Amino acid sequence: MSKESILVIGANGQIGSVLTGALRKEFGEKNVWATDIRAANGYEGQFELLNVMDAKAIASAVERHNITQVYHLAAILSAKGEQNPLQTWDINMGGLFNVFEVAREKKVAKVFYPSSIAVFGADIPRQMTPQDAVLKPTTVYGMSKSAGELWSQYYHLKYDMDIRSLRYPGVVGWQSDPGGGTTDYAVDIYHYAERGEDYNCFLSENTALPMIYMDDAIRATLELMDAATAKIKVRTSYNLAGMSFSPVEIAASIQKLKPGFNISYSPDFRQKIAESWPESIDDSAARTDWGWKPAFDLKKMTEDMLFHLKAKYQVV
């Protein structure tokens, strides 16, 4: 039986819902506590309502369950964040400080903090954006994640806390619905295709962005957290890459399996956000330090997405 006791904050989100299951598979059902601000329909396993803005409630959960690892996934994402910038900043930063302070005071052994390619902005090499690129985010979500990276490093240097982080690219998965991010078209498009509907994309056809399949994103998270402390050289956040593609390229991959699928383009405010982000990512630091390597390319991802969504919609 594992000695770890794990708290997942924001467990109902796109990544959290899948990561919770993976953690339970690795550490045991009774050793992983899922929490969120509201309950999800049909949620299985140990679950508690928890507001990341309530530091006392976080501390109580950590104490009651003897938590040794915290995965802090609660945040407002890029597109939704631009609709209410001040609230987004308050929640993303306030939640981070609550988690970090509780972890410091209660001596939690490890904390996972997710960052994002949204930390990048103007004046970066958009092809193979390096690990040490200057961060000039243009969204409040990106600003909060960039600040969070620096605070992660600060808490490590000042308090010797073991905080680990990944800069997720767009995450594509069949398990949950899109969560309000600029890259979420790459999830939505598969649902439309499987339902036999045409898709109107909110990005222009040649807007290439870094993406990663959910299976790879979860595996990268577990591998990072399992790695020996001596191997973790980056204490802000590691670049992470899976593949890069544009809307026209993902549509073409779908059309090979579903020839009748059609896509149109109506770029909105998210186009400007996407244009401030990298087109591809250099994740050589993660590959060198702890052995990261993606398993999915666009073709393999499309096949797997449509396979699982076909089963999902047949059940519905």
CORMO-V423809 format. One record per helix or strand of 2 or more residues. SS is the DSSP state (~ for helix, > for strand). FROM is the first residue (numbers start at 1). TO is the last residue. If there is no record, write none. Layout:
# CORMO-V423809
ss=SS from=FROM to=TO
ss=SS from=FROM to=TO
This chain:
# CORMO-V423809
ss=> from=6 to=9
ss=~ from=14 to=27
ss=~ from=29 to=31
ss=> from=32 to=36
ss=> from=47 to=49
ss=~ from=55 to=64
ss=> from=69 to=72
ss=~ from=78 to=81
ss=~ from=85 to=105
ss=> from=110 to=116
ss=~ from=117 to=119
ss=~ from=140 to=159
ss=> from=162 to=168
ss=> from=170 to=172
ss=~ from=182 to=194
ss=> from=199 to=201
ss=> from=209 to=213
ss=~ from=214 to=226
ss=~ from=229 to=231
ss=> from=238 to=239
ss=> from=243 to=245
ss=~ from=247 to=255
ss=> from=263 to=265
ss=~ from=269 to=275
ss=~ from=284 to=290
ss=~ from=298 to=315
